[in-house]
Amino acid sequence: MVAGSRLDGSVDIERLEVYLLSDNAPNAAMGLSDMDGFLTGIAAGPELIKPSEWLPVLWGHEEPGFESIEEAQAIVGIILGRYNEIVGNITAAQPTLDPIFMGSPDGEVMIVGDWAAGFLDAVKLRPKAWAPLIADEESRLYLLPFLIHGGEPEDAALLGIPFQPVDAAEQRRLMPIAPDALICFTLAIWGYWSQHDTPATKPASARRSGGDNRRTRR
């Protein structure tokens, strides 16, 4: 059994969330929803990125603390297991996505900003590789929901996407449809790369190693 997995084969996300909320997690580390969007952006992107490159980004380029070697193996195993889940879902004959969005305090809406921001962080790891999609006037629209809900002012300029940020009122108006939009456009992005014969996504080895959402996103 891979460290971090349950007996039924599912990934122990609850244990990861507890760790991310603990003092052992780096202050600059991604929160659970950020991390999930980040892993999804890597999985749905144009080329394979090894865990040895993206794990340090996930930790905010700080060293995570662990109580033991066993805990380190378990936590990294959960992260790699979640990545593999995402890869399996989007590469299935009928692609699906089950993102980890945050819930509002009243439970009425899903808060997608951190997840969308994490996805964009993955895009920014390989801007040149994403350039063909961004250069396509139709396909680059797939990234607009991510910019609307999780983008920083400089992200559109960095990626070369014409984009006018929306105000807070417009973001609130779009919030009810945002979860479905992000799922739909993530799968469209994966479809774009699949049609262009560029994806190199494959499961990550659990032998590779390196909550509250600690980063504030608008």
C-alpha positions as CSV (number, residue, x, y, z in Angstrom):
1,M,0.0,0.0,0.0
2,V,1.3,3.4,-1.0
3,A,2.1,5.6,2.1
4,G,-0.8,8.1,2.6
5,S,-3.5,5.8,1.0
6,R,-6.4,4.1,2.7
7,L,-7.1,0.4,2.6
8,D,-9.9,1.1,0.0
9,G,-7.3,2.8,-2.3
10,S,-8.6,6.3,-1.7
11,V,-6.2,9.2,-0.7
12,D,-6.3,10.3,2.9
13,I,-7.0,14.0,2.2
14,E,-8.1,14.6,5.8
15,R,-4.7,13.7,7.2
16,L,-3.1,16.0,4.7
17,E,-5.4,18.8,5.7
18,V,-4.5,18.3,9.4
19,Y,-0.8,18.5,8.5
20,L,-1.3,21.7,6.5
21,L,-3.0,23.3,9.5
22,S,-0.2,22.2,11.8
23,D,2.9,24.2,12.9
24,N,5.1,21.8,11.0
25,A,3.8,22.9,7.6
26,P,5.8,25.9,6.2
27,N,4.0,29.3,6.6
28,A,4.4,29.8,2.8
29,A,3.0,26.4,1.9
30,M,-0.1,26.1,-0.2
31,G,-3.4,25.4,1.5
32,L,-5.4,22.4,0.6
33,S,-7.5,24.0,-2.1
34,D,-4.5,25.9,-3.6
35,M,-2.6,22.6,-3.7
36,D,-5.4,20.8,-5.4
37,G,-5.7,23.4,-8.1
38,F,-1.9,23.4,-8.5
39,L,-1.8,19.6,-9.0
40,T,-4.7,19.8,-11.4
41,G,-2.9,22.5,-13.5
42,I,0.2,20.3,-13.6
43,A,-1.8,17.2,-14.6
44,A,-3.8,19.0,-17.3
45,G,-0.8,20.9,-18.7
46,P,1.2,20.4,-21.9
47,E,4.2,18.6,-20.5
48,L,5.3,16.4,-17.7
49,I,6.7,18.2,-14.7
50,K,8.5,16.0,-12.2
51,P,7.6,16.1,-8.5
52,S,11.2,17.1,-7.7
53,E,10.4,20.4,-9.4
54,W,6.8,21.1,-8.2
55,L,7.0,19.9,-4.6
56,P,9.3,22.8,-3.5
57,V,6.8,25.2,-5.1
58,L,3.9,23.6,-3.2
59,W,5.9,24.1,0.1
60,G,6.6,27.7,-0.8
61,H,10.3,27.0,-1.2
62,E,10.6,26.3,2.5
63,E,11.5,23.0,4.2
64,P,8.5,21.2,5.7
65,G,8.8,19.8,9.2
66,F,7.9,16.2,10.0
67,E,7.7,14.3,13.3
68,S,9.3,11.2,11.7
69,I,10.4,9.6,8.5
70,E,7.1,7.8,8.5
71,E,5.1,11.0,8.6
72,A,7.2,12.5,5.8
73,Q,6.6,9.4,3.7
74,A,2.9,9.5,4.5
75,I,2.3,13.2,3.7
76,V,4.3,13.2,0.5
77,G,2.6,9.9,-0.4
78,I,-0.8,11.6,0.0
79,I,0.2,14.5,-2.2
80,L,1.5,12.2,-5.0
81,G,-1.6,10.0,-4.5
82,R,-3.9,12.9,-5.0
83,Y,-1.9,13.9,-8.2
84,N,-2.3,10.4,-9.5
85,E,-6.0,10.5,-8.7
86,I,-6.4,13.7,-10.8
87,V,-4.3,12.1,-13.7
88,G,-6.5,9.0,-13.6
89,N,-9.7,11.1,-13.7
90,I,-8.8,13.4,-16.6
91,T,-7.3,10.7,-18.7
92,A,-10.2,8.3,-18.3
93,A,-12.3,7.4,-21.3
94,Q,-14.9,9.7,-19.9
95,P,-12.8,12.5,-18.2
96,T,-14.0,13.7,-14.9
97,L,-12.8,16.1,-12.2
98,D,-13.5,16.2,-8.5
99,P,-11.8,19.4,-7.2
100,I,-11.3,20.4,-3.6
101,F,-13.0,23.8,-3.3
102,M,-13.5,25.6,-0.1
103,G,-17.0,26.1,1.3
104,S,-18.4,29.4,2.5
105,P,-19.1,29.7,6.3
106,D,-22.9,29.3,5.6
107,G,-22.3,26.4,3.2
108,E,-24.3,28.2,0.5
109,V,-21.5,28.6,-2.1
110,M,-18.2,27.1,-3.0
111,I,-15.2,29.5,-2.8
112,V,-13.0,28.7,-5.8
113,G,-10.4,31.5,-5.6
114,D,-7.6,29.5,-4.0
115,W,-8.1,26.5,-6.3
116,A,-8.0,28.8,-9.4
117,A,-4.9,30.6,-8.1
118,G,-3.2,27.2,-7.6
119,F,-4.0,26.2,-11.1
120,L,-2.5,29.4,-12.5
121,D,0.7,28.8,-10.4
122,A,1.1,25.5,-12.4
123,V,0.6,27.4,-15.7
124,K,3.3,29.8,-14.6
125,L,5.8,27.0,-14.2
126,R,5.8,26.4,-17.9
127,P,4.6,29.6,-19.7
128,K,6.5,28.8,-22.9
129,A,4.9,25.3,-23.1
130,W,1.4,26.9,-22.6
131,A,2.1,29.5,-25.3
132,P,0.3,27.6,-28.1
133,L,-3.0,27.5,-26.2
134,I,-2.6,31.1,-25.2
135,A,-1.8,32.2,-28.8
136,D,-5.1,30.5,-30.0
137,E,-7.7,33.3,-29.7
138,E,-10.5,30.8,-28.9
139,S,-8.7,28.4,-26.7
140,R,-7.1,31.0,-24.5
141,L,-10.6,31.8,-23.3
142,Y,-10.4,28.6,-21.3
143,L,-8.1,30.4,-18.8
144,L,-10.4,33.3,-18.2
145,P,-12.4,31.8,-15.3
146,F,-9.1,31.1,-13.6
147,L,-8.0,34.7,-14.0
148,I,-11.4,36.1,-12.9
149,H,-11.5,34.1,-9.7
150,G,-7.9,33.5,-8.8
151,G,-5.6,35.7,-10.8
152,E,-3.4,38.5,-9.6
153,P,-3.2,41.7,-11.6
154,E,0.1,40.8,-13.2
155,D,-0.9,37.2,-14.2
156,A,-2.6,38.1,-17.5
157,A,0.3,40.3,-18.6
158,L,2.8,37.6,-17.6
159,L,0.9,35.0,-19.7
160,G,0.2,37.4,-22.5
161,I,-3.6,37.1,-22.3
162,P,-5.8,40.2,-23.0
163,F,-7.9,40.5,-19.8
164,Q,-9.6,43.2,-17.8
165,P,-10.0,42.2,-14.2
166,V,-13.6,42.2,-12.9
167,D,-14.7,43.9,-9.8
168,A,-15.8,42.2,-6.5
169,A,-19.5,42.6,-7.3
170,E,-19.0,40.8,-10.7
171,Q,-17.0,38.1,-9.0
172,R,-19.9,37.5,-6.5
173,R,-22.4,37.4,-9.3
174,L,-20.4,34.7,-11.1
175,M,-19.6,32.7,-7.9
176,P,-22.6,30.3,-8.2
177,I,-21.5,29.1,-11.7
178,A,-17.7,29.3,-11.0
179,P,-17.2,25.6,-9.8
180,D,-18.8,24.2,-12.9
181,A,-17.0,26.6,-15.2
182,L,-13.6,25.7,-13.7
183,I,-14.3,22.0,-14.1
184,C,-15.6,22.5,-17.6
185,F,-12.6,24.6,-18.8
186,T,-10.1,22.4,-17.0
187,L,-11.3,19.4,-19.1
188,A,-11.4,21.6,-22.2
189,I,-7.7,22.5,-21.6
190,W,-6.8,18.8,-21.2
191,G,-8.7,18.1,-24.4
192,Y,-6.8,20.8,-26.2
193,W,-3.5,19.3,-25.3
194,S,-4.7,15.8,-26.1
195,Q,-5.7,16.9,-29.6
196,H,-2.3,18.5,-30.1
197,D,-0.4,15.5,-29.0
198,T,1.5,17.3,-26.3
199,P,0.4,15.9,-22.9
200,A,3.0,13.8,-21.2
201,T,1.0,13.3,-18.0
202,K,1.6,10.1,-16.1
203,P,1.3,9.0,-12.5
204,A,4.0,10.2,-10.1
205,S,6.1,7.6,-8.2
206,A,5.5,7.6,-4.5
207,R,9.2,7.1,-4.1
208,R,9.9,10.6,-5.3
209,S,9.8,13.1,-2.5
210,G,11.5,16.3,-2.2
211,G,-6.3,23.9,5.4
212,D,-6.5,26.9,6.4
213,N,-5.3,28.5,3.1
214,R,-2.2,30.3,4.3
215,R,-1.9,32.5,1.2
216,T,-4.5,35.2,0.9
217,R,-6.1,35.4,-2.5
218,R,-8.7,37.8,-3.6
